[in-house]
Amino acid sequence: MAGRGDDSPVGGGPSLFARLAVGVFRHRGRVLVGTLLLLAAAVWALLRGGHLTTGTIEGIESARAEALARGAAAGSNDQTLAVIFHHDEWTTDEPRFAQAVTSVLSRVERLPEVASVVSPIGAPEAFRARFVARTGHDLLALVRLKGGEREATAAFPAVRAALENPDLRTTLTGKVAFLAALNELLEHDLLRAELLSFPLALVVLLWVFRTVVAAMLPLVVGGLAVLCGVAGVMLLSHATNMAQYTLNVVSLIGLGVAIDYSLFIVSRFRSELALGLSTEHALTRTLDTAGRAVAFSGLAVTVGLGGLLFFRGSYLSAMGLGGALVVAFAVLFALTVLPALLAWLGPRVDRGRLPFARKEGRGGAWHALATWVMRHPWWVLLPTLTLLLAMGLPFRRLQLAATDITALPEGTEARQGAETLARLFPREAATRVLVAVEFPGGSPLTPERAGALYDASRRVASMPGVVGVESAVDLGPGMDRATVLRMAAAPPQFLPPELQAARAAYVTGNVAVMQVLTSSAPSSLEARNLVRALREDRTVGDGRWLVGGQTATDVDAAAFVRHHTPAAVGFVMGMTCIVLFVLLRSVVLPLKALLMNLLSLAGSFGALVWIFQEGHLHRLLRFEPGPIEPSLPILLFCALFGLSMDYEVLLLSRIREEYLRTGDNTHAVAEGLEKTGGLITSAAAIMVAVFAAFTLASVVVVKAMGLGMAIAVALDATLVRVLIVPAMMRLMGDFNWWGPGHWRRSHPREQGTEVRS
């Protein structure tokens, strides 16, 4: 329906978005040249590379314990590679087996990245028995790398190459091997997902637009946004810790929102051209309506991802920064590069029309659905609410645990090595809980402190689930308390060599290290209870201990997320309310939008637990069920809360346009649903296609992230935005638009904007 003939906003000069449209139209050549320069800078940043890490959290107790024990050879397994040598015919007691192993390990020991090598070759029989399998054909060696986790992971390829031997089959496992394999898989998953998501998105765009040129434009914007977003992450990784996962998050979110925003703008531009407007006028009206919605939607997504910044000191904060960066690029390119291309194309945007055409008209399915929802709001609202709430019920059974070796595919060397280690060397593969005992100063092995350490070790050994304790005061069954005290009183040079080696392995400065062994899996409830029991009484003489290791990291990470989640959730919800209030001039609609977002998230989270934790589709999706990564729920909440606003902003903006024009709430809701329903479902189909490409990932966390976001968007665009929102707005009537009087007076109904189909 045509309204005023100029491009000025209500009650004044041209709006910011109208002025932007005019500027881009008149200087489209400069915009495109500037984009090429930015693209060149992005390519330079990608070629320069970055320093990506794994997910870490600073300041938690497990990290402090690892730092205290880092100087001890047996202090942490994080930088230690378990190397299993095997030969089908040679036995471990043959000289040629020993010579082959010695040759390999001597070469490895000379590498600058290697701190130490432990081997049973030439070791005492008691020690040798732990590192030689009963099969007679397998031998275990330990290679400890220098530096922290980041440096050790970077050094892994060189060390792996040096461990190759033509006579022996060598299998590596350990945290460093796991992280190296995980990073490689993440890169492969990212490339595969992008190669799949672009063709899938193109198919949906061709179905929506029915012209090749219009369908290609959103892909151009999406590619630019992802390229610049990834380049930005690479640059930031030189200044702050950026997890490898960040690239997957940036690609996942950036491609989806960039294509969606472009879809909104291209669709509106084509509609304005169809009304007979010139290219400049059509572009002006497009940015003044769809462009405004894109800007507010991008702001809402950025606010959502900004919630991750509350998790300072963790990889979540870096992910939020990377996600916000790519969304900013998506909005920037959608409001500048895309309009410049549309200004250049004009009516040629409809070139390459496909032979099949879509029927248009008011008698279509969306008109019928809108009419039916307005007539039967209760029949729509109650069943859909019940369904979403039922889908969310499994979320009450949520269990959290950090990603471990089972996240890798079964054929991965690190996972095969872990399984072989558990089968052949069960004591070395047992779950280890690190206990770092820090004393005020001086040696931890004075007679008084050694006695306290011995008593603490015996107390720990008697705890439920503990199968052994390794420390400087646990060197064999014949070592009683009196022997420990005599050893502590003797000068170190008079101790037997094995006892001197034990002191060097389990003592560093004023810190004594204990490794508490349990047969329970690292993510099990029994292992977590052991960590909590160890933390109940920390006193050892005049020292105190901290508890670390994988299980302790799981406990600390879950506590870290729980502690910061209320502030992050409150910020996201509060800021989203403010953004929607500024856009809609209503107090009621932002609150309703928050409720709708929570409903779609509940359904997605419930499905996530039902599928990935409880394993109902594990054969179809090819993964091993287990607890959910602690960061995944809050990451999905912050990302999806903003992404859901795409459709909320689009739908409510169009409804508001019609309400301001007519003053009829029921008509406005029906008209808004009819005009945007197809666009919302089309945009959601693109996002689902993009996110679904990530469900083919080899890494379970990426697979769960992709599927969780796909489910949430599908629920949001079908049940929530198309059914529940219109039904609730129909029942609430004019109360939807209640707001402070000043805002209502500044936007009187009779001065409403135009509505274009």
Residue pairs with C-beta under 8 A, 6 or more apart in sequence:
1 661
1 754
1 755
2 275
2 754
3 661
3 752
3 753
3 754
3 755
4 754
7 14
7 18
7 281
7 284
7 285
7 288
8 14
8 15
8 18
9 15
9 18
9 288
9 753
10 747
10 751
10 752
10 753
11 751
14 22
14 284
15 288
15 292
17 287
17 288
17 291
17 292
17 295
17 335
18 284
18 287
18 288
20 287
20 291
20 335
20 336
20 339
21 280
21 283
21 284
21 286
21 287
21 288
21 291
21 339
22 280
22 284
24 31
24 283
24 287
24 336
24 339
24 340
24 343
25 279
25 280
25 283
25 284
25 339
25 343
28 339
28 340
28 341
28 343
28 344
31 336
31 337
31 340
32 337
32 340
32 341
32 344
35 224
35 333
35 336
35 337
35 340
38 228
39 224
39 227
39 228
41 231
42 227
42 228
42 230
42 231
42 232
43 227
43 231
45 231
45 232
45 234
45 235
46 227
46 230
46 231
46 234
48 234
48 235
49 234
50 233
50 234
50 235
50 236
50 237
50 238
50 242
51 150
51 237
51 238
51 242
52 183
52 237
52 242
52 243
52 244
52 246
52 247
53 149
53 150
53 153
53 241
53 242
53 243
53 244
53 315
54 149
54 153
54 179
54 182
54 183
54 243
54 244
54 315
55 243
55 245
55 314
55 315
55 402
55 403
55 631
56 63
56 149
56 241
56 243
56 314
56 315
57 63
57 313
57 314
57 315
57 553
57 556
57 557
57 560
58 313
58 314
59 313
60 553
60 556
60 557
60 559
60 560
61 535
61 546
61 547
61 548
61 552
61 556
62 434
62 546
62 547
62 548
62 549
62 552
62 553
62 555
62 556
63 548
63 553
63 556
64 546
64 548
65 434
65 435
65 436
65 545
65 546
65 547
65 548
65 549
65 552
66 75
66 76
66 78
66 434
66 436
66 548
68 75
68 436
68 438
68 511
68 546
69 75
69 76
69 434
69 436
69 508
69 511
69 513
69 548
70 76
70 148
70 508
71 508
71 509
71 511
72 504
72 505
72 506
72 507
72 508
72 511
72 513
73 115
73 116
73 118
73 144
73 504
73 505
74 470
74 505
74 506
74 513
74 515
75 434
75 436
75 506
75 508
75 513
76 434
76 548
77 174
77 175
77 432
78 149
78 152
78 175
78 176
79 115
79 144
79 145
79 146
79 147
79 148
79 149
79 152
79 175
79 176
80 142
80 143
80 144
80 145
80 174
80 175
80 176
81 142
81 143
81 144
81 145
81 156
81 159
81 172
81 173
81 174
81 176
81 177
82 140
82 141
82 142
82 172
82 173
82 174
82 417
82 421
82 428
83 140
83 141
83 142
83 143
83 163
83 170
83 171
83 172
84 138
84 139
84 140
84 170
84 171
84 172
84 173
84 417
84 420
84 421
84 424
84 425
85 97
85 100
85 101
85 104
85 138
85 139
85 140
85 141
85 165
85 168
85 169
85 170
86 137
86 138
86 139
86 168
86 169
86 170
86 171
87 97
87 100
87 137
87 167
87 168
87 169
88 137
89 137
90 96
90 97
90 100
90 137
90 167
91 97
91 136
91 137
92 98
92 132
92 133
92 136
92 137
92 138
92 139
93 136
96 167
97 139
97 168
98 121
100 165
100 167
100 168
101 119
101 121
101 139
101 141
101 168
102 119
102 121
103 165
104 162
104 163
104 164
104 165
104 168
104 170
105 117
105 119
105 121
105 141
105 143
107 162
108 114
108 117
108 143
108 159
108 162
108 163
109 116
109 117
111 155
111 158
111 159
111 162
112 146
113 145
113 146
113 147
113 151
113 152
113 155
113 158
113 159
114 143
114 144
114 145
114 146
114 159
115 144
115 145
115 146
116 143
116 144
117 141
117 142
117 143
117 144
118 131
118 141
118 142
118 143
118 144
119 131
119 141
119 142
120 127
120 128
120 130
120 131
120 132
120 139
120 140
120 141
123 131
124 498
126 476
127 498
130 140
130 425
130 427
130 428
131 139
131 140
131 141
131 425
131 428
132 138
132 139
132 140
133 139
133 140
133 424
133 425
134 424
135 424
138 420
138 424
140 421
140 424
140 425
140 428
143 159
143 163
145 151
145 152
145 155
145 156
145 159
145 176
146 152
146 155
147 155
149 175
149 176
149 179
152 176
153 176
153 179
153 180
153 183
156 176
156 177
156 179
156 180
157 180
160 172
160 177
160 180
163 170
163 172
164 170
171 413
171 416
171 417
171 420
172 413
172 414
172 417
173 405
173 413
173 414
173 415
173 416
173 417
173 418
173 420
173 421
174 414
174 417
177 413
177 414
177 417
178 404
178 405
178 408
178 414
178 415
178 418
180 414
181 408
181 412
181 413
181 414
181 415
182 244
182 403
182 407
182 408
182 699
183 244
185 408
185 409
185 412
185 697
185 698
185 699
186 244
186 245
186 247
186 248
186 699
186 702
187 244
187 247
188 698
189 248
189 694
189 696
189 697
189 698
189 699
189 702
190 247
190 248
190 251
192 693
192 696
192 697
193 248
193 251
193 252
193 693
193 694
193 696
193 697
193 706
194 226
194 251
194 255
194 693
196 693
196 696
197 255
197 689
197 690
197 693
197 694
198 219
198 222
198 223
198 255
200 689
200 690
200 692
200 693
201 218
201 219
201 222
201 255
201 259
201 686
201 689
201 690
202 215
202 216
202 219
203 689
204 682
204 685
204 686
204 689
205 214
205 215
205 216
205 218
205 219
205 259
205 263
205 686
206 212
206 215
206 354
207 682
208 215
208 263
208 267
208 682
209 215
209 266
209 267
209 270
210 353
210 354
210 356
210 357
210 358
211 349
211 350
211 351
211 352
211 353
211 354
212 351
212 352
212 353
212 354
213 345
213 348
213 349
213 350
213 351
213 352
214 266
214 270
214 349
214 350
217 262
217 266
217 338
217 341
217 342
217 349
218 258
218 259
218 260
218 262
218 263
218 266
218 686
219 259
220 337
220 338
220 341
221 258
221 259
221 261
221 262
221 330
221 333
221 334
221 337
221 338
222 254
222 255
222 258
222 259
222 262
222 330
224 258
224 329
224 333
224 337
225 254
225 255
225 257
225 258
225 326
225 329
225 330
225 333
226 250
226 251
226 254
226 255
226 258
226 326
228 326
228 329
229 250
229 251
229 254
229 322
229 325
229 326
229 329
229 330
230 247
230 250
230 251
230 326
232 322
232 325
232 326
232 329
233 242
233 246
233 247
233 250
233 322
233 325
236 242
236 318
236 321
236 322
236 325
240 318
240 321
241 315
241 318
242 315
242 318
242 322
243 315
243 318
243 319
245 315
245 319
245 701
245 702
246 315
246 318
246 319
246 322
247 322
248 694
248 697
248 702
248 705
249 319
249 322
249 323
249 635
249 639
249 705
250 322
250 323
250 325
250 326
252 690
252 691
252 694
252 705
252 706
252 709
253 301
253 305
253 323
253 326
253 327
253 639
253 643
254 323
254 326
254 327
254 329
254 330
255 690
256 643
256 686
256 687
256 690
256 691
256 709
256 713
257 297
257 298
257 301
257 326
257 327
257 330
257 643
257 646
258 329
258 330
258 333
258 334
259 683
259 686
259 687
259 690
260 646
260 683
260 686
260 687
261 294
261 297
261 298
261 330
261 331
261 334
261 646
262 334
262 338
263 679
263 682
263 683
263 686
264 290
264 293
264 294
264 650
264 679
264 683
265 286
265 287
265 290
265 291
265 294
265 334
265 338
265 339
265 342
266 338
266 342
266 349
267 290
267 679
268 285
268 286
268 289
268 290
268 756
269 282
269 283
269 286
269 290
269 342
269 349
270 349
270 350
271 756
271 757
272 281
272 282
272 283
272 285
272 286
272 756
273 279
273 282
273 346
273 347
273 349
275 282
275 756
277 285
279 342
279 343
279 346
279 347
280 343
283 339
283 342
283 343
285 754
285 756
286 339
286 342
287 335
287 339
288 753
289 653
289 657
289 753
289 756
291 334
291 335
291 339
292 583
292 653
293 649
293 650
293 653
294 331
294 334
294 335
295 331
295 335
296 579
296 580
296 582
296 583
296 645
296 649
296 653
297 645
297 646
297 649
297 650
298 327
298 328
298 330
298 331
298 334
299 579
300 576
300 579
300 580
300 642
300 645
300 646
300 649
301 327
301 639
301 642
301 643
301 645
301 646
302 324
302 327
302 328
302 642
303 571
303 572
303 575
303 576
303 579
303 642
304 572
304 576
304 638
304 639
304 640
304 641
304 642
304 643
304 645
305 320
305 323
305 324
305 327
305 638
305 639
305 642
306 320
306 324
306 571
306 572
306 575
306 638
307 320
307 568
307 569
307 571
307 572
307 634
307 637
307 638
307 641
308 316
308 317
308 319
308 320
308 321
308 323
308 568
308 634
308 635
308 638
309 317
309 320
309 321
310 317
310 564
310 567
310 568
310 571
311 317
311 320
311 560
311 561
311 564
311 568
311 634
314 560
314 631
315 631
316 561
316 631
316 634
316 635
319 631
319 635
320 638
323 639
327 642
342 349
345 351
362 674
366 673
366 674
366 677
366 678
367 674
369 673
369 674
369 677
369 722
370 669
370 670
370 671
370 673
370 674
370 677
370 726
371 670
372 380
373 380
373 670
373 673
373 723
373 726
373 727
373 730
374 666
374 669
374 670
374 726
374 730
377 726
377 727
377 728
377 730
377 731
378 727
378 731
380 723
380 724
380 726
380 727
381 723
381 724
381 727
381 728
381 731
384 719
384 720
384 723
384 724
384 727
385 599
385 724
387 603
387 719
388 599
388 600
388 602
388 603
388 715
388 719
388 720
388 724
389 599
389 602
391 602
391 603
391 606
391 607
391 715
392 599
392 602
392 603
392 605
392 606
393 606
394 606
394 607
394 609
394 610
394 614
395 602
395 605
395 606
395 608
395 609
397 609
397 613
397 614
398 605
398 609
398 613
398 628
398 633
399 613
399 627
399 628
400 554
400 557
400 558
400 561
400 627
400 628
400 629
400 630
400 633
401 522
401 523
401 554
401 558
401 626
401 627
401 628
401 629
401 630
402 523
402 550
402 553
402 554
402 557
402 629
402 630
403 629
403 699
403 700
403 701
404 522
404 523
404 550
405 414
405 415
405 418
406 415
406 624
406 626
406 700
407 699
407 700
407 701
408 414
408 415
408 698
408 699
409 415
409 698
410 416
418 429
421 428
421 429
422 429
427 468
427 517
430 467
430 468
430 517
430 518
430 519
431 517
431 518
431 519
431 520
431 521
431 522
431 527
431 549
431 550
431 551
432 515
432 516
432 517
432 549
433 515
433 516
433 517
433 518
433 527
433 530
433 531
433 534
433 547
433 548
433 549
433 551
433 552
434 513
434 514
434 515
434 516
434 547
434 548
434 549
434 552
435 460
435 513
435 514
435 515
435 516
435 534
435 545
435 546
435 547
435 548
436 511
436 512
436 513
436 545
436 546
436 547
436 548
437 444
437 453
437 456
437 511
437 512
437 513
437 514
437 540
437 543
437 544
437 545
438 510
438 511
438 543
438 544
438 545
438 546
439 449
439 510
439 511
439 512
439 541
439 542
439 543
440 510
440 542
440 543
441 510
442 510
443 449
443 507
443 510
444 450
444 453
444 472
444 507
444 510
444 511
444 512
444 543
445 453
445 472
445 487
445 488
445 503
445 507
445 512
446 488
447 485
447 488
447 489
448 541
449 488
449 512
449 540
449 541
449 542
449 543
450 472
450 473
450 484
450 485
450 487
450 488
451 481
451 484
451 485
451 488
451 541
452 540
452 541
452 542
452 543
453 471
453 472
453 473
453 484
453 512
453 514
453 540
453 541
454 473
454 481
454 484
455 481
456 514
456 540
456 545
457 469
457 471
457 473
457 474
457 514
460 466
460 469
460 514
460 516
460 534
461 468
461 469
463 530
463 533
463 534
464 526
464 529
464 530
464 533
465 518
465 519
465 520
465 526
465 527
465 529
465 530
466 516
466 517
466 518
466 530
467 517
467 518
467 519
468 516
468 517
469 514
469 515
469 516
469 517
470 506
470 514
470 515
470 517
471 506
471 512
471 513
471 514
471 515
472 502
472 503
472 505
472 506
472 507
472 512
472 513
473 479
473 484
474 514
475 498
475 499
475 502
487 495
487 499
492 500
492 503
495 503
506 512
506 513
506 514
507 513
512 543
514 545
516 530
516 534
518 526
518 527
518 530
520 526
520 527
520 530
521 527
522 549
522 550
522 551
522 554
523 551
523 554
523 626
523 627
527 551
528 551
528 554
528 555
530 551
531 547
531 549
531 551
531 552
531 555
532 555
534 545
534 547
535 547
538 544
538 545
538 546
554 630
557 630
557 631
558 630
560 630
561 630
561 631
561 633
561 634
565 634
568 634
568 638
569 637
572 637
572 638
572 641
572 642
573 594
573 641
576 590
576 593
576 594
576 597
576 641
576 642
576 645
577 590
577 591
577 594
578 590
579 645
580 586
580 589
580 590
580 593
580 645
580 648
580 649
580 652
581 587
581 590
581 739
583 649
583 652
583 653
584 590
584 652
584 653
584 656
585 656
585 737
585 739
585 743
585 744
585 746
585 747
586 736
586 737
586 738
586 739
587 738
587 739
587 740
588 732
588 735
588 736
588 737
588 738
588 739
589 652
589 736
589 737
592 725
592 728
592 729
592 732
592 736
593 645
593 648
593 652
596 644
596 648
596 716
596 720
596 721
596 724
596 725
597 640
597 641
597 644
597 645
597 648
597 716
599 720
599 724
600 640
600 644
600 712
600 715
600 716
600 719
600 720
601 636
601 637
601 640
601 641
601 644
601 712
603 711
603 712
603 715
603 719
604 636
604 640
604 708
604 709
604 711
604 712
604 715
605 633
605 636
605 708
607 707
607 708
607 711
608 628
608 632
608 633
608 636
608 704
608 707
608 708
608 711
609 628
610 616
611 617
611 618
611 621
611 704
611 707
612 623
612 625
612 626
612 628
612 700
612 703
612 704
612 707
613 625
613 626
613 627
613 628
614 625
615 624
615 625
618 624
618 625
621 695
621 703
621 707
623 700
623 703
624 700
626 700
628 704
629 701
629 704
632 701
632 704
632 705
632 708
635 705
636 705
636 708
636 709
636 712
639 709
640 708
640 709
640 712
640 713
640 716
643 687
643 709
643 712
643 713
644 712
644 713
644 716
644 720
646 683
647 680
647 683
647 684
647 716
647 717
647 721
648 721
648 725
650 676
650 679
650 680
650 683
651 672
651 673
651 676
651 680
651 721
651 725
652 672
654 671
654 672
654 675
654 676
654 755
655 668
655 669
655 671
655 672
655 673
655 729
656 668
656 672
656 737
657 672
657 752
657 753
657 754
657 755
658 667
658 668
658 671
658 672
658 755
659 665
659 668
659 737
659 749
659 752
660 747
660 749
660 751
660 752
660 753
661 749
661 752
661 753
661 754
661 755
662 668
663 749
665 729
665 730
665 733
665 734
665 736
665 737
666 730
666 733
669 726
669 729
669 730
670 726
671 755
672 726
673 722
673 726
675 755
675 757
677 722
680 717
680 721
680 722
681 717
681 718
681 722
683 717
684 713
684 714
684 716
684 717
684 718
687 709
687 710
687 713
688 710
688 713
688 714
691 706
691 707
691 709
691 710
691 713
692 706
692 707
692 710
693 706
694 702
694 703
694 705
694 706
694 707
695 703
695 706
695 707
695 710
696 703
697 703
697 706
729 736
737 744
